[in-house]
């Protein structure tokens, strides 16, 4: 009997110790679970913390989320694991993917795209695919560093193409998925192919090469009218200068962009020096650089980017149209310029003008200044009217408060007496009348 009592007491003591240990470990376990829970889903607590940090930390988070968004995942830790898997497979492809994601994200920030979309990685995943697949399709093998140049260029264009496509698909409330990646990687493949040398292998004297490059700039302008004479191109530039120095400057800039792109893509020297790589870029640079957009330094950069992109499109379009034995004409100009005109940005410096107000760049700038002045005047006028109206309301309110405070004593009657005195006078008259009737009765 005593042994049974001892066993029961010992069992109860062990049970109490276990319960004490469990109750003490509950806060620790719940804290660990809450910490792990914060890294699941879209990592919202982590995202809120990142928003309060410097731009470099935010950019790292955006890049990792951009890599993960390829799989529809908005989680930077998942992106880090995916990057680790890519490096395990092929460090060269992983490096190109990270570079494409970073350039695409930075371009979206520079274009003032929606910051919530940028922070969720929605402007990075197309750049990630462009960088990785460009390295996969290259026949030059790993660590061919010249591949960084088209990678940077096409990744920089990802937010532009995404914004243009979003302006169209948003009417039906559908996403763009990876359409920018498909468009840009096909453009790269049709332009350069898998075994492209990227830079020309031309044996020529430096002096002759220098003269040919210099003359190619006015020739590229003249090719808009189908003229390959540099003197004709010079006369056309003079005509543009007479109308608008800004248009003349962007025509030269566009021709130089097309020339440099043709040399970088190892195009046939005869095509480059005859201006066939420049005329579409000339038109695109003029259209974006102050004609359809208000003239700012941000617009200059956008126009130069459009000129390079147009030269890239020219190469792809020429090869595709040659299959049908048709010339490229100005298809590259139309396609590239429309893409950049459909660009939606929260940057107020990138202001696209209504078609009814489009003129030459200097007049467009005056028109924009006039609109700003009218807006400021209207705002000041509305503010002044609002202040006057508020002043009248305040004055009337003060009068009402004053009237309510003093009551009836501050209100004059038609006889000029105050209500209190009039009441006392009526009371005296009533007492006198009663006194008089009392005397008469007696």
Order of alpha helices (4+ residues) and beta strands (2+ residues): alpha-alpha-alpha-alpha-alpha-alpha-alpha-alpha-alpha-alpha-alpha-alpha-alpha-alpha-alpha-alpha-alpha-alpha
